[in-house]
Amino acid sequence: MRQEKATDIKERFGKAIRQRRRELDLSQEQLAERAGLHRTYISSVERGTQNPSLENIEKLAGALEISIADLFTKYGIEIKD
């Protein structure tokens, strides 16, 4: 059960990153460059297969021009009951 929640939040986070990236009309490569990360890492995050560290969440939020709090609240990442 706990493993399912972990996967679920990674998928929700990935969808939020993709949605925000598309709102800014950025490619994965452009986002990677802004965040100082590799494009394949961005792809893995968006697919929900990568579990990003807090440091990388901060880099992604900055590159997406959004606060970490807004990224989680505006895009439905928060834990659902």
Residue pairs with C-beta under 8 A, 6 or more apart in sequence:
5 79
6 51
7 48
9 77
9 79
10 48
10 49
10 50
10 51
11 48
12 48
12 75
12 76
12 77
13 45
13 48
13 52
13 77
14 45
14 46
14 47
14 48
14 50
15 46
15 48
15 75
16 71
16 72
16 75
16 76
16 77
17 31
17 42
17 45
17 46
17 60
17 64
17 71
18 46
19 75
20 64
20 66
20 71
20 75
21 28
21 31
21 46
21 64
24 64
24 65
26 34
28 39
28 42
28 43
28 46
29 39
31 37
31 42
31 60
31 63
31 64
32 38
32 39
32 41
32 42
34 62
34 63
35 42
35 56
35 59
35 60
35 62
35 63
36 59
37 56
37 59
37 60
41 50
41 56
44 50
45 52
45 56
45 60
52 60
57 68
57 71
58 68
60 71
61 67
61 68
61 71
64 71
66 74
71 77
72 78
